[in-house]
């Protein structure tokens, strides 16, 4: 793998060095802290090859509905006393 020289200001260097572990290089520190960008196209391709079951999709949809209606979620947690 090739290398590239970069210039950063002193404050940026100090912040980076503060996160550096004793057993890693600054390059390793950067790679640990700065994750690669999310590849949406690769994700879509992967889930199209191996889609989740209908039951799993319905469970996900239910969780999304519950997040959008927090009062409804609280009502489900509290048993009603009639």
VOPAGU-2260 file (C-alpha; in pm, 1 decimal, decimal comma):
REM VOPAGU-2260
SITE   aa  ch    i         X         Y         Z
SITE  UNK   A    0       0,0       0,0       0,0
SITE  UNK   A    1     132,2     342,7     -89,0
SITE  UNK   A    2     166,8     640,6     137,7
SITE  UNK   A    3      68,6    1005,3     117,2
SITE  UNK   A    4     203,0    1297,3     316,7
SITE  UNK   A    5     -56,9    1528,5     467,1
SITE  UNK   A    6     -35,1    1853,3     657,4
SITE  UNK   A    7    -253,9    1909,3     960,7
SITE  UNK   A    8    -247,4    2190,4    1210,7
SITE  UNK   A    9    -111,3    2140,6    1561,3
SITE  UNK   A   10    -453,9    2120,6    1726,3
SITE  UNK   A   11    -564,8    1846,2    1485,5
SITE  UNK   A   12    -241,2    1656,1    1550,7
SITE  UNK   A   13    -285,6    1680,9    1927,7
SITE  UNK   A   14    -642,9    1554,2    1903,7
SITE  UNK   A   15    -536,9    1264,9    1684,1
SITE  UNK   A   16    -245,5    1176,5    1908,5
SITE  UNK   A   17    -475,0    1181,0    2213,4
SITE  UNK   A   18    -677,0     899,5    2053,0
SITE  UNK   A   19    -373,7     700,6    1942,9
SITE  UNK   A   20    -318,3     374,4    2123,4
SITE  UNK   A   21      32,3     268,8    2220,1
SITE  UNK   A   22      29,9     -25,3    1980,4
SITE  UNK   A   23     -92,7     155,5    1668,5
SITE  UNK   A   24      36,9     398,7    1409,1
SITE  UNK   A   25    -132,7     728,4    1331,4
SITE  UNK   A   26    -263,6     571,2    1009,9
SITE  UNK   A   27    -420,2     288,5    1209,0
SITE  UNK   A   28    -570,1     543,8    1449,0
SITE  UNK   A   29    -728,4     735,7    1161,7
SITE  UNK   A   30    -869,0     414,9    1011,0
SITE  UNK   A   31   -1012,5     313,2    1347,7
SITE  UNK   A   32   -1173,7     651,6    1410,2
SITE  UNK   A   33   -1285,8     740,2    1057,0
SITE  UNK   A   34   -1501,9     461,8     922,3
SITE  UNK   A   35   -1536,2     413,3     545,4
SITE  UNK   A   36   -1844,9     574,1     392,1
SITE  UNK   A   37   -2155,2     356,8     376,6
SITE  UNK   A   38   -2191,2     197,1      33,3
SITE  UNK   A   39   -2568,3     204,6     -23,8
SITE  UNK   A   40   -2547,6      39,6    -366,1
SITE  UNK   A   41   -2351,6    -258,4    -228,1
SITE  UNK   A   42   -2596,7    -288,0      62,8
SITE  UNK   A   43   -2899,4    -291,0    -168,1
SITE  UNK   A   44   -2732,1    -547,5    -393,6
SITE  UNK   A   45   -2655,9    -768,8     -92,3
SITE  UNK   A   46   -3009,6    -761,7      46,5
SITE  UNK   A   47   -3158,0    -826,8    -297,0
SITE  UNK   A   48   -2950,1   -1143,9    -322,3
SITE  UNK   A   49   -3059,4   -1265,8      21,4
SITE  UNK   A   50   -3383,4   -1091,1     122,5
SITE  UNK   A   51   -3522,0   -1123,4     474,1
SITE  UNK   A   52   -3833,2   -1329,3     538,3
SITE  UNK   A   53   -4180,6   -1179,0     528,6
SITE  UNK   A   54   -4206,7   -1226,4     905,9
SITE  UNK   A   55   -3879,8   -1042,5     966,5
SITE  UNK   A   56   -3988,3    -755,2     739,7
SITE  UNK   A   57   -4318,0    -727,1     927,4
SITE  UNK   A   58   -4133,1    -721,1    1261,5
SITE  UNK   A   59   -3910,7    -437,6    1137,4
SITE  UNK   A   60   -4213,0    -244,0    1011,7
SITE  UNK   A   61   -4382,7    -286,3    1349,5
SITE  UNK   A   62   -4078,6    -148,5    1529,8
SITE  UNK   A   63   -4075,4     153,2    1297,5
SITE  UNK   A   64   -4445,5     211,3    1367,1
SITE  UNK   A   65   -4381,9     193,9    1742,1
SITE  UNK   A   66   -4100,0     447,1    1719,3
SITE  UNK   A   67   -4327,3     689,3    1538,7
SITE  UNK   A   68   -4597,0     654,6    1804,4
SITE  UNK   A   69   -4424,9     666,6    2145,4
SITE  UNK   A   70   -4753,4     696,0    2337,7
SITE  UNK   A   71   -4876,4     377,8    2174,6
SITE  UNK   A   72   -4557,4     200,4    2281,9
SITE  UNK   A   73   -4606,8     308,7    2644,1
SITE  UNK   A   74   -4966,0     187,0    2634,6
SITE  UNK   A   75   -4845,4    -152,5    2516,7
SITE  UNK   A   76   -4600,5    -177,4    2807,4
SITE  UNK   A   77   -4855,3     -88,5    3074,9
SITE  UNK   A   78   -5120,8    -353,4    3133,7
SITE  UNK   A   79   -5465,5    -202,1    3131,1
SITE  UNK   A   80   -5679,0    -233,8    3440,8
SITE  UNK   A   81   -6044,2    -253,5    3358,6
